[in-house]
Amino acid sequence: MLNSSFPAATAAAARLVVKRAVQTPLKAGWKCARCRNQQLQPPTKSPSFSRLLSSSVFRQYGTSSRPAFSTSGSGSSKPRQPRTRVVLLATTGGLAAGGFGLLAIGDDIKIGYEAAERTGRVFSALVICINDYRTTLNQRETVKDPEESMRLLKACHKRCANRTLRVLEKNGGIFIKLGQHLSAMNYLLPSEWTTTFIPLQDKCPVSSFESIQQMFKKDTGEELLDYFSEFSTEPIGAASLAQVHLAMIRETGRKVAVKVQHPGLQQWAPLDTSLTAFTFKTLKRFFPEYDLEWLSSEVEYSLPQELDFQCEAENAMRTQAYFSHIPALPLVIPEVIWAKKRILVMACESGHRLDDLAYLDSNGIDRDEVSATLARIFNEMIFGKGAPLHCDPHGGNIAIRKNGSRREANFDIILYDHGLYRDIPEDLRRSYAKMWLAIIDGDIERMKKYVGEVAGVGEDKFPLFASAITGRDFSIVSSSIMKPKEASEQKTMSGALQEGLLVDLVQMLGQVPRIILLILKTNDLTRSLDESLHTRQGPVRQFLILARYCMRTVFDEQLDEIRAGGSPYWPPNAIRLVSAWLGFVRVEMKLEMFELWLSVKRMLGLRNTLAAATGPGGGIELGSSGITAAVQQPA
């Protein structure tokens, strides 16, 4: 049990965190092109009572040092005429100022109470969970039965997850966002934690219409219903940081979607960020092997971007411009009309959730084609030269609708929420492509080489990273990643985490570059979306599409190296160019034929099998050269 001084120390730490959170503004982090030159304004504070005491009201009508009676030179005194009006004004002004002062004090007390309440929830849950884990771990040392020992640990996981869930739901804001992120980290957290946090995906706070009206007036200087002729009082969707309303612009009559930030979010962001950092720092102190401070650092870095809707507007317009040059991809980015820091007005583009299988089937939308389209969109974001990467593609941020006017697909994919974006450096993108080609080809030595280049991970933790980035057991990665994922494999991976690999995984993720963590997150979310579609072909086609983008990336690198060596017409360079091009075309044609064969099987209603999809070594059977030929650097 924790000693008696721990709660007192915790309370002192709580006061310190609140004080620092109030005094320290939220770090700005990365800013988009439009926002880089703009200085963030500090939040407006309520006037304190001492400031009101020195205000003009008190200075004008306050107590004077002059006597009420004047003395004549003869020594006789006469009372001055009563100044009833002045006294009345002074009294009224004093009462008014005192009233304002009391209101200000009331606001300060309310804010202080809410801050203490939010902090208290976090600290009490933290203390109880730490004590619960320490007690359970000590108890396990006395238990000889492995099954009983595992049962004790799982029960502790569940109790602590439930306590934490209640805190996240009550505090709301970025705590909901954090919980949503943790629910997707099944490669890192025990299933008792991730499954407990799943309800946070759909349980988000809703701000009142009155608070939205006040925020609109404060941020734009205009009444909401003066600008919009129609505005739905209830949001059509609510997320952890914002909610969306349908509206109509009065001047143009255009129907739009209005994304508004929860008004109280900005006020609590510094405190909540400090509490998150303190929580993970405290966990590290009691359990040094579980260092999750990198997670709070990512929250602190990313949150300013997600709270600035002007940056989100820039990301959306940039993504729209990039994909406008690829009309074959049925991607729709809602047009941005205008944006303020907390308000974003955009075109209304509606659709259904990707996991609405009844809608897909009733409208003749092929699930396999939807899966393939998603793979092309996000592989383009990762491997496309100069492409922006959307780092939060969960189910609530993607919609689908039928569109019979398209030639290659009869649907549109609509992508929302462009607050969290990253750009992948070119050298990292190229090494990442080679790593995936090595994984698909089953080449362990090349896997080790490029995993080191991508994440700085040594051979000792290479299998762990390979499993984390593919979401598969390493025995599958090293043999045939094309195998469909079975329940037994997931059980094996969960068991390995429980048995000690979790510590290694946490420590490894604390060392890899931040951009790799976001790529891991994007991979997890898109993999989850694909699994929700229940396609007939399994992972085979996904890896074929991935291989194509990786090959293109490596081929572009070869072309750049040839250009750097001089004119492509110089005989040695011309030979290298022709050789690289022939290698690329050879493998591209084999992939094209293989995908055509899969399409024929799909039309015939046959399910793809592993034997047809993979060669004896586990990689895609593309002949004696395999994919390896595509990544050999020209001599």
C-alpha positions as CSV (number, residue, x, y, z in Angstrom):
1,M,0.0,0.0,0.0
2,L,1.1,3.6,-0.6
3,N,2.2,5.5,2.5
4,S,0.1,8.1,4.1
5,S,2.2,11.0,2.8
6,F,1.4,10.1,-0.8
7,P,-2.0,11.9,-1.0
8,A,-0.5,15.1,0.5
9,A,2.3,15.0,-2.0
10,T,-0.2,14.4,-4.7
11,A,-2.3,17.4,-3.7
12,A,0.8,19.6,-3.7
13,A,1.7,18.3,-7.1
14,A,-1.8,19.0,-8.3
15,R,-1.6,22.6,-7.1
16,L,1.8,22.9,-8.9
17,V,0.3,21.5,-12.2
18,V,-2.7,23.9,-12.0
19,K,-0.4,26.9,-11.3
20,R,1.9,26.0,-14.2
21,A,-0.9,25.3,-16.6
22,V,-2.5,28.7,-15.9
23,Q,0.8,30.6,-16.2
24,T,2.1,28.7,-19.2
25,P,0.3,29.0,-22.5
26,L,-0.1,26.0,-24.7
27,K,2.8,25.4,-26.9
28,A,2.2,26.5,-30.5
29,G,4.0,23.6,-32.2
30,W,3.9,23.4,-35.9
31,K,1.9,26.0,-37.9
32,C,0.6,26.0,-41.4
33,A,1.8,28.6,-44.0
34,R,-1.0,31.0,-43.2
35,C,-0.6,30.8,-39.5
36,R,3.2,31.0,-39.1
37,N,3.2,34.8,-39.0
38,Q,0.3,35.1,-36.6
39,Q,0.8,35.4,-32.9
40,L,-1.6,33.4,-30.8
41,Q,-3.5,35.7,-28.4
42,P,-3.7,34.6,-24.7
43,P,-7.1,33.7,-23.4
44,T,-9.1,36.6,-21.9
45,K,-9.1,36.6,-18.1
46,S,-11.9,37.8,-15.9
47,P,-10.9,41.0,-14.1
48,S,-9.8,40.4,-10.5
49,F,-11.3,42.2,-7.5
50,S,-8.2,44.2,-6.9
51,R,-8.3,45.5,-10.4
52,L,-11.9,46.5,-9.9
53,L,-11.0,48.4,-6.8
54,S,-8.7,50.6,-8.8
55,S,-11.1,51.0,-11.7
56,S,-12.5,54.3,-12.9
57,V,-15.8,53.8,-11.1
58,F,-14.1,53.7,-7.7
59,R,-11.7,56.5,-8.6
60,Q,-14.7,58.7,-9.7
61,Y,-17.1,58.0,-6.9
62,G,-14.9,56.6,-4.1
63,T,-14.3,58.1,-0.7
64,S,-12.7,61.6,-0.7
65,S,-10.1,62.8,1.8
66,R,-11.7,66.2,1.8
67,P,-13.8,67.0,5.0
68,A,-17.5,67.3,4.7
69,F,-17.5,70.7,6.3
70,S,-15.3,73.7,5.4
71,T,-13.8,76.0,8.1
72,S,-13.9,79.8,7.6
73,G,-11.1,82.1,8.6
74,S,-13.1,83.5,11.6
75,G,-13.2,80.1,13.1
76,S,-17.0,79.7,12.7
77,S,-18.1,76.8,10.6
78,K,-21.1,76.3,8.4
79,P,-22.3,73.1,7.0
80,R,-22.0,72.8,3.2
81,Q,-25.1,72.3,1.1
82,P,-26.1,68.6,0.9
83,R,-25.0,67.1,-2.4
84,T,-27.7,64.5,-2.7
85,R,-27.1,63.7,-6.4
86,V,-23.4,63.1,-5.9
87,V,-24.0,60.9,-2.9
88,L,-26.6,59.0,-4.8
89,L,-24.3,58.5,-7.8
90,A,-21.5,57.5,-5.5
91,T,-23.7,55.0,-3.8
92,T,-25.0,53.6,-7.0
93,G,-21.5,53.5,-8.6
94,G,-20.1,51.8,-5.6
95,L,-22.8,49.1,-5.5
96,A,-22.4,48.6,-9.3
97,A,-18.6,48.2,-9.0
98,G,-19.0,46.0,-6.0
99,G,-21.5,43.9,-7.9
100,F,-19.0,43.5,-10.8
101,G,-16.3,42.7,-8.4
102,L,-18.4,39.9,-6.8
103,L,-19.3,38.6,-10.3
104,A,-15.6,38.5,-11.2
105,I,-14.8,36.8,-7.9
106,G,-17.6,34.4,-8.6
107,D,-16.2,33.6,-12.1
108,D,-12.7,33.1,-10.6
109,I,-14.0,30.8,-7.9
110,K,-16.0,28.8,-10.4
111,I,-13.0,28.4,-12.8
112,G,-10.8,27.5,-9.8
113,Y,-13.3,25.0,-8.5
114,E,-13.7,23.3,-12.0
115,A,-9.9,23.2,-12.4
116,A,-9.5,21.6,-9.0
117,E,-12.3,19.1,-9.8
118,R,-10.7,18.1,-13.2
119,T,-7.3,17.8,-11.5
120,G,-8.7,15.8,-8.6
121,R,-10.4,13.3,-10.9
122,V,-7.1,12.6,-12.7
123,F,-5.0,12.4,-9.5
124,S,-7.4,10.3,-7.6
125,A,-7.7,7.8,-10.4
126,L,-3.9,7.8,-10.9
127,V,-3.2,7.1,-7.2
128,I,-5.8,4.3,-7.1
129,C,-4.6,2.7,-10.3
130,I,-0.9,2.8,-9.3
131,N,-1.8,1.3,-5.9
132,D,-4.0,-1.4,-7.6
133,Y,-1.2,-2.4,-10.0
134,R,1.5,-2.5,-7.3
135,T,-0.8,-4.6,-5.1
136,T,-1.7,-7.0,-7.9
137,L,1.9,-7.4,-9.1
138,N,3.0,-8.2,-5.5
139,Q,0.2,-10.7,-5.2
140,R,1.1,-12.4,-8.5
141,E,4.6,-13.1,-7.1
142,T,3.0,-15.4,-4.5
143,V,0.8,-17.2,-7.0
144,K,2.2,-20.3,-8.6
145,D,-0.6,-21.2,-11.0
146,P,0.1,-19.3,-14.3
147,E,-3.6,-19.2,-15.2
148,E,-4.5,-17.6,-11.8
149,S,-1.6,-15.2,-12.2
150,M,-2.9,-14.1,-15.6
151,R,-6.5,-13.8,-14.3
152,L,-5.3,-11.5,-11.5
153,L,-3.5,-9.2,-14.0
154,K,-6.4,-9.1,-16.5
155,A,-8.8,-8.2,-13.7
156,C,-6.5,-5.4,-12.6
157,H,-6.3,-4.1,-16.2
158,K,-10.1,-4.1,-16.4
159,R,-10.6,-2.3,-13.1
160,C,-8.1,0.4,-13.9
161,A,-9.4,0.8,-17.5
162,N,-12.9,1.4,-16.1
163,R,-11.7,3.9,-13.6
164,T,-9.8,5.8,-16.3
165,L,-12.8,5.7,-18.7
166,R,-15.0,7.4,-16.1
167,V,-12.4,10.2,-15.7
168,L,-12.0,10.6,-19.5
169,E,-15.8,10.9,-19.9
170,K,-16.3,13.4,-17.1
171,N,-13.3,15.7,-18.1
172,G,-14.1,15.5,-21.8
173,G,-12.2,17.6,-24.3
174,I,-8.7,16.3,-25.1
175,F,-9.2,13.5,-22.6
176,I,-11.8,12.0,-25.0
177,K,-9.3,12.5,-27.9
178,L,-6.6,10.7,-25.9
179,G,-9.0,7.8,-25.1
180,Q,-9.9,7.4,-28.8
181,H,-6.3,7.2,-29.7
182,L,-5.6,4.7,-26.9
183,S,-8.5,2.5,-28.1
184,A,-6.8,2.0,-31.5
185,M,-3.4,1.1,-29.9
186,N,-4.2,-2.7,-29.7
187,Y,-0.5,-3.3,-30.7
188,L,0.6,-1.6,-27.5
189,L,-2.1,-1.9,-24.8
190,P,-3.8,-4.9,-23.3
191,S,-7.2,-5.7,-24.8
192,E,-8.9,-4.9,-21.5
193,W,-7.8,-1.3,-22.0
194,T,-8.5,-0.9,-25.7
195,T,-12.0,-2.6,-25.7
196,T,-13.0,-0.5,-22.6
197,F,-12.2,2.7,-24.5
198,I,-14.2,1.8,-27.6
199,P,-17.3,3.6,-26.5
200,L,-15.4,6.9,-26.6
201,Q,-15.5,6.7,-30.4
202,D,-19.2,7.5,-30.3
203,K,-19.6,9.2,-26.9
204,C,-18.5,12.8,-27.4
205,P,-19.7,16.0,-25.7
206,V,-22.3,18.3,-27.3
207,S,-22.0,22.1,-26.8
208,S,-25.3,24.1,-26.4
209,F,-26.6,26.2,-29.3
210,E,-26.4,29.3,-27.0
211,S,-22.7,28.8,-26.4
212,I,-22.1,28.4,-30.1
213,Q,-24.0,31.7,-30.8
214,Q,-21.8,33.5,-28.2
215,M,-18.6,32.1,-29.6
216,F,-19.6,33.1,-33.2
217,K,-20.3,36.6,-32.1
218,K,-17.0,36.9,-30.2
219,D,-14.9,35.4,-33.0
220,T,-16.6,37.1,-36.0
221,G,-18.2,40.3,-34.6
222,E,-21.5,39.2,-36.2
223,E,-24.6,37.6,-35.0
224,L,-24.9,34.0,-36.1
225,L,-28.4,34.3,-37.4
226,D,-27.5,37.5,-39.3
227,Y,-25.0,35.6,-41.4
228,F,-27.0,32.3,-41.7
229,S,-30.7,32.2,-42.7
230,E,-30.9,28.7,-41.3
231,F,-28.8,27.0,-38.7
232,S,-29.6,23.6,-37.1
233,T,-29.7,23.9,-33.3
234,E,-28.6,20.3,-32.9
235,P,-25.3,19.1,-34.5
236,I,-25.4,16.4,-37.1
237,G,-22.1,15.1,-35.6
238,A,-20.0,15.7,-32.5
239,A,-16.4,14.8,-31.9
240,S,-14.0,15.3,-29.0
241,L,-12.9,18.7,-30.1
242,A,-15.7,20.1,-32.2
243,Q,-19.2,19.5,-33.6
244,V,-20.8,20.1,-37.0
245,H,-24.1,21.9,-37.8
246,L,-26.0,22.2,-41.1
247,A,-26.7,25.8,-42.1
248,M,-27.6,28.0,-45.1
249,I,-25.7,31.2,-45.9
250,R,-28.2,34.1,-46.0
251,E,-26.5,36.0,-48.8
252,T,-26.1,33.2,-51.3
253,G,-28.6,30.6,-50.1
254,R,-25.9,27.9,-50.2
255,K,-26.2,25.0,-47.9
256,V,-23.1,24.5,-45.8
257,A,-21.6,22.5,-43.0
258,V,-20.3,24.6,-40.1
259,K,-17.6,23.0,-37.9
260,V,-17.4,24.8,-34.5
261,Q,-15.0,24.1,-31.7
262,H,-16.4,23.3,-28.3
263,P,-16.3,26.8,-26.7
264,G,-14.8,25.7,-23.3
265,L,-12.1,23.6,-24.9
266,Q,-9.5,26.3,-25.4
267,Q,-9.8,27.4,-21.7
268,W,-8.9,23.9,-20.4
269,A,-6.4,22.8,-23.0
270,P,-3.3,24.0,-21.1
271,L,-4.4,22.4,-17.9
272,D,-5.4,19.2,-19.6
273,T,-2.2,19.0,-21.5
274,S,-0.2,19.5,-18.2
275,L,-2.3,16.8,-16.5
276,T,-1.7,14.3,-19.3
277,A,2.1,15.0,-19.2
278,F,2.1,14.7,-15.4
279,T,0.2,11.4,-15.6
280,F,2.6,9.7,-17.9
281,K,5.6,11.1,-16.0
282,T,4.2,9.7,-12.8
283,L,3.6,6.3,-14.3
284,K,7.2,6.3,-15.6
285,R,8.4,7.1,-12.0
286,F,6.5,4.1,-10.5
287,F,6.9,1.8,-13.5
288,P,10.1,2.8,-15.3
289,E,9.8,0.1,-17.8
290,Y,6.5,1.5,-19.1
291,D,7.7,4.9,-20.5
292,L,4.8,6.5,-22.3
293,E,6.0,10.1,-22.1
294,W,6.3,10.1,-25.9
295,L,2.5,9.8,-26.1
296,S,2.0,13.0,-24.0
297,S,4.7,14.7,-26.0
298,E,2.7,13.9,-29.2
299,V,-0.5,15.3,-27.7
300,E,1.3,18.5,-26.7
301,Y,2.8,18.8,-30.2
302,S,-0.4,18.0,-32.2
303,L,-3.1,19.6,-30.1
304,P,-2.4,23.2,-31.2
305,Q,-2.8,22.1,-34.9
306,E,-6.1,20.4,-34.2
307,L,-7.4,23.4,-32.3
308,D,-6.6,25.9,-35.1
309,F,-9.2,25.5,-37.8
310,Q,-7.4,28.0,-40.1
311,C,-4.5,25.4,-40.3
312,E,-7.1,22.7,-40.9
313,A,-8.5,24.8,-43.8
314,E,-5.0,25.0,-45.3
315,N,-4.5,21.3,-45.0
316,A,-7.9,20.6,-46.7
317,M,-7.2,23.0,-49.6
318,R,-3.7,21.5,-50.1
319,T,-5.1,17.9,-50.1
320,Q,-7.8,18.9,-52.5
321,A,-5.3,20.5,-54.9
322,Y,-3.0,17.5,-54.8
323,F,-5.7,14.9,-55.6
324,S,-7.3,17.1,-58.2
325,H,-4.4,15.8,-60.5
326,I,-5.4,12.2,-59.9
327,P,-9.1,12.1,-61.1
328,A,-9.1,8.3,-61.2
329,L,-9.3,8.3,-57.4
330,P,-12.9,9.1,-56.3
331,L,-11.8,11.2,-53.3
332,V,-13.9,14.2,-52.2
333,I,-12.5,16.9,-49.9
334,P,-15.3,19.4,-48.8
335,E,-14.6,22.8,-50.2
336,V,-13.5,25.4,-47.7
337,I,-15.5,28.6,-47.8
338,W,-13.9,30.5,-44.9
339,A,-12.3,29.8,-41.6
340,K,-11.6,31.4,-38.3
341,K,-9.5,29.8,-35.6
342,R,-12.5,28.1,-34.0
343,I,-15.0,28.2,-36.8
344,L,-14.8,26.4,-40.2
345,V,-17.5,26.9,-42.9
346,M,-17.3,24.3,-45.8
347,A,-19.4,22.8,-48.5
348,C,-21.9,20.2,-47.3
349,E,-20.7,16.8,-48.5
350,S,-22.6,14.0,-46.7
351,G,-22.4,10.2,-46.9
352,H,-22.7,7.0,-45.0
353,R,-20.2,5.3,-42.7
354,L,-17.8,2.8,-44.4
355,D,-19.0,0.0,-42.1
356,D,-22.6,0.5,-43.2
357,L,-22.5,-2.7,-45.1
358,A,-26.2,-2.8,-45.7
359,Y,-26.0,0.6,-47.6
360,L,-23.0,-0.7,-49.7
361,D,-24.8,-3.9,-50.7
362,S,-28.2,-2.3,-51.4
363,N,-26.6,0.3,-53.7
364,G,-24.4,-2.2,-55.6
365,I,-21.1,-0.8,-54.2
366,D,-18.4,-3.5,-54.3
367,R,-16.7,-3.8,-50.9
368,D,-13.5,-5.0,-52.5
369,E,-13.3,-1.9,-54.7
370,V,-13.9,0.3,-51.7
371,S,-11.1,-1.5,-49.9
372,A,-8.8,-1.1,-52.9
373,T,-9.7,2.6,-53.2
374,L,-8.9,3.3,-49.6
375,A,-5.5,1.6,-50.1
376,R,-4.7,3.7,-53.1
377,I,-5.7,7.0,-51.4
378,F,-3.6,6.4,-48.3
379,N,-0.7,4.9,-50.1
380,E,-0.7,8.0,-52.3
381,M,-0.5,10.1,-49.2
382,I,2.4,8.1,-47.8
383,F,4.4,7.6,-51.0
384,G,3.3,10.4,-53.3
385,K,6.0,13.1,-53.8
386,G,4.9,16.2,-51.9
387,A,1.7,14.5,-50.7
388,P,0.2,15.5,-47.4
389,L,-0.5,12.7,-44.9
390,H,-3.9,12.6,-43.1
391,C,-3.0,11.1,-39.7
392,D,-6.4,10.6,-38.2
393,P,-8.4,8.4,-40.7
394,H,-10.8,6.7,-38.2
395,G,-14.3,5.6,-39.2
396,G,-15.9,8.9,-38.2
397,N,-13.7,10.9,-40.5
398,I,-14.5,9.0,-43.7
399,A,-17.8,8.6,-45.5
400,I,-19.0,7.0,-48.7
401,R,-21.9,7.8,-51.1
402,K,-23.0,6.4,-54.4
403,N,-22.0,8.2,-57.5
404,G,-23.2,6.7,-60.8
405,S,-21.5,9.3,-62.9
406,R,-18.0,8.0,-62.3
407,R,-16.4,5.7,-64.9
408,E,-14.2,3.5,-62.8
409,A,-16.1,3.4,-59.5
410,N,-19.7,4.0,-58.6
411,F,-19.0,5.8,-55.3
412,D,-17.2,8.7,-53.7
413,I,-15.0,8.6,-50.7
414,I,-15.4,11.7,-48.5
415,L,-12.6,12.6,-46.2
416,Y,-13.2,14.9,-43.2
417,D,-11.2,16.4,-40.3
418,H,-7.9,17.7,-41.7
419,G,-6.5,19.0,-38.5
420,L,-3.7,16.5,-38.0
421,Y,-1.4,16.3,-41.0
422,R,2.3,15.5,-41.5
423,D,4.8,15.6,-44.4
424,I,7.1,12.6,-44.7
425,P,10.7,13.5,-45.6
426,E,11.8,12.1,-49.0
427,D,14.6,10.0,-47.7
428,L,12.4,8.4,-45.0
429,R,9.7,7.8,-47.6
430,R,12.1,5.9,-49.9
431,S,13.5,3.8,-47.1
432,Y,10.0,3.1,-45.9
433,A,9.1,1.8,-49.5
434,K,12.1,-0.5,-49.5
435,M,11.3,-1.8,-46.1
436,W,7.8,-2.8,-47.3
437,L,9.1,-4.4,-50.4
438,A,11.4,-6.5,-48.3
439,I,8.5,-7.5,-46.0
440,I,6.3,-8.4,-49.0
441,D,9.2,-10.3,-50.6
442,G,10.0,-12.1,-47.3
443,D,13.6,-11.0,-47.3
444,I,14.7,-10.9,-43.6
445,E,18.1,-9.3,-44.2
446,R,16.8,-6.4,-46.2
447,M,14.0,-6.0,-43.7
448,K,16.6,-5.5,-40.9
449,K,18.5,-3.0,-43.0
450,Y,15.6,-0.8,-43.9
451,V,13.9,-1.0,-40.5
452,G,17.2,0.4,-39.1
453,E,17.0,3.3,-41.7
454,V,13.3,4.0,-41.0
455,A,13.1,3.8,-37.3
456,G,16.7,3.4,-35.9
457,V,15.7,0.0,-34.5
458,G,18.5,-2.6,-34.0
459,E,18.4,-6.3,-34.8
460,D,17.3,-7.1,-31.2
461,K,14.0,-5.3,-31.5
462,F,13.6,-5.7,-35.3
463,P,11.0,-8.5,-35.0
464,L,8.9,-6.4,-32.6
465,F,8.9,-3.4,-34.9
466,A,8.0,-5.6,-37.9
467,S,5.0,-6.9,-36.0
468,A,4.0,-3.4,-34.8
469,I,4.0,-1.9,-38.3
470,T,2.3,-4.8,-40.0
471,G,-0.1,-5.7,-37.2
472,R,0.9,-9.3,-37.7
473,D,2.8,-11.9,-35.7
474,F,6.4,-12.1,-36.6
475,S,6.2,-15.7,-37.6
476,I,3.7,-14.7,-40.2
477,V,5.8,-11.7,-41.3
478,S,8.8,-13.9,-41.8
479,S,6.9,-16.6,-43.7
480,S,3.9,-15.2,-45.6
481,I,2.3,-11.9,-44.8
482,M,-0.4,-12.7,-47.4
483,K,-2.1,-15.1,-45.0
484,P,-5.5,-13.9,-43.8
485,K,-5.5,-12.9,-40.2
486,E,-7.1,-15.5,-37.9
487,A,-8.4,-15.2,-34.4
488,S,-5.6,-17.6,-33.1
489,E,-2.9,-15.2,-34.4
490,Q,-4.5,-12.2,-32.5
491,K,-4.7,-14.4,-29.4
492,T,-1.0,-15.3,-29.8
493,M,0.0,-11.6,-30.1
494,S,-2.0,-10.6,-27.1
495,G,-0.5,-13.4,-25.1
496,A,3.0,-12.3,-26.1
497,L,2.3,-8.8,-24.9
498,Q,1.0,-10.0,-21.6
499,E,4.1,-12.2,-21.1
500,G,6.7,-9.4,-21.3
501,L,7.0,-8.1,-24.9
502,L,4.9,-5.1,-23.9
503,V,7.8,-3.6,-22.0
504,D,10.1,-3.9,-25.0
505,L,7.4,-2.5,-27.3
506,V,6.8,0.6,-25.1
507,Q,10.6,1.3,-24.8
508,M,11.0,0.9,-28.6
509,L,8.2,3.3,-29.5
510,G,9.7,5.8,-27.2
511,Q,12.9,5.8,-29.4
512,V,11.5,5.9,-32.9
513,P,10.9,9.2,-34.7
514,R,7.5,11.0,-34.1
515,I,6.5,10.7,-37.8
516,I,6.9,6.9,-37.6
517,L,4.4,6.9,-34.6
518,L,1.9,8.7,-36.7
519,I,2.5,6.4,-39.7
520,L,1.9,3.5,-37.3
521,K,-1.3,5.2,-36.2
522,T,-2.5,5.7,-39.8
523,N,-1.7,2.1,-40.6
524,D,-3.7,0.8,-37.6
525,L,-6.7,3.0,-38.5
526,T,-6.8,2.1,-42.2
527,R,-6.2,-1.6,-41.4
528,S,-9.2,-1.4,-39.0
529,L,-11.3,0.2,-41.7
530,D,-10.4,-2.5,-44.2
531,E,-11.3,-5.2,-41.7
532,S,-14.7,-3.7,-41.1
533,L,-15.5,-4.1,-44.8
534,H,-15.3,-7.9,-44.6
535,T,-13.9,-8.2,-48.1
536,R,-13.7,-11.5,-50.0
537,Q,-10.1,-11.3,-51.0
538,G,-8.3,-10.9,-47.7
539,P,-5.1,-8.9,-47.6
540,V,-3.7,-10.0,-51.0
541,R,-4.9,-7.1,-53.1
542,Q,-3.9,-4.6,-50.3
543,F,-0.3,-5.7,-50.5
544,L,-0.4,-5.7,-54.3
545,I,-1.4,-2.0,-54.3
546,L,1.2,-1.3,-51.6
547,A,3.9,-3.0,-53.7
548,R,3.0,-0.8,-56.7
549,Y,3.4,2.4,-54.8
550,C,6.7,1.2,-53.2
551,M,8.1,0.2,-56.6
552,R,7.2,3.6,-58.1
553,T,8.9,5.3,-55.2
554,V,12.1,3.3,-55.7
555,F,12.0,3.8,-59.4
556,D,11.8,7.6,-58.9
557,E,14.8,7.4,-56.7
558,Q,16.7,5.5,-59.5
559,L,15.8,8.2,-62.0
560,D,17.0,10.9,-59.7
561,E,20.4,9.2,-59.3
562,I,20.7,8.8,-63.0
563,R,19.9,12.5,-63.5
564,A,22.5,13.4,-60.9
565,G,25.1,11.5,-62.9
566,G,24.7,13.7,-66.0
567,S,22.8,13.6,-69.2
568,P,20.5,10.6,-69.7
569,Y,21.8,10.4,-73.3
570,W,25.3,9.7,-72.1
571,P,25.7,5.9,-72.9
572,P,26.3,4.6,-69.4
573,N,23.4,6.7,-68.1
574,A,21.2,5.6,-71.0
575,I,21.9,2.0,-70.2
576,R,21.1,2.4,-66.5
577,L,17.9,4.3,-67.4
578,V,16.7,1.5,-69.8
579,S,17.6,-1.2,-67.3
580,A,15.7,0.5,-64.5
581,W,12.7,1.1,-66.7
582,L,12.6,-2.5,-68.0
583,G,12.8,-3.8,-64.4
584,F,9.9,-1.5,-63.3
585,V,7.7,-2.4,-66.3
586,R,8.4,-6.1,-65.9
587,V,7.2,-6.2,-62.3
588,E,4.4,-3.7,-63.0
589,M,3.0,-6.0,-65.8
590,K,3.1,-9.0,-63.5
591,L,1.3,-7.2,-60.8
592,E,-1.3,-5.9,-63.3
593,M,-1.9,-9.5,-64.6
594,F,-2.1,-10.8,-61.0
595,E,-4.7,-8.2,-60.0
596,L,-6.7,-8.9,-63.2
597,W,-6.8,-12.5,-62.2
598,L,-8.0,-11.6,-58.8
599,S,-10.8,-9.5,-60.4
600,V,-11.9,-12.4,-62.5
601,K,-12.0,-14.7,-59.5
602,R,-14.0,-12.1,-57.6
603,M,-16.5,-11.8,-60.4
604,L,-16.9,-15.6,-60.4
605,G,-17.5,-15.5,-56.7
606,L,-14.4,-17.4,-55.7
607,R,-12.4,-16.6,-52.6
608,N,-8.7,-16.0,-53.0
609,T,-6.5,-18.6,-51.5
610,L,-3.0,-18.4,-50.1
611,A,-1.5,-20.9,-52.5
612,A,-2.5,-18.8,-55.4
613,A,-1.4,-15.6,-53.9
614,T,2.1,-16.4,-52.6
615,G,5.2,-18.2,-53.6
616,P,7.1,-20.8,-51.6
617,G,9.1,-18.2,-49.8
618,G,6.1,-16.2,-48.7
619,G,6.5,-13.3,-51.1
620,I,4.4,-12.6,-54.1
621,E,5.3,-15.1,-56.8
622,L,6.6,-12.8,-59.6
623,G,9.1,-15.1,-61.2
624,S,12.7,-15.7,-60.3
625,S,13.4,-11.9,-59.9
626,G,10.5,-11.3,-57.4
627,I,10.0,-7.8,-56.2
628,T,13.7,-7.7,-55.2
629,A,14.6,-6.7,-58.7
630,A,12.7,-3.5,-58.3
631,V,14.8,-2.3,-55.4
632,Q,18.2,-3.2,-56.7
633,Q,20.1,0.0,-57.1
634,P,21.7,0.4,-60.6
635,A,25.4,-0.1,-60.7
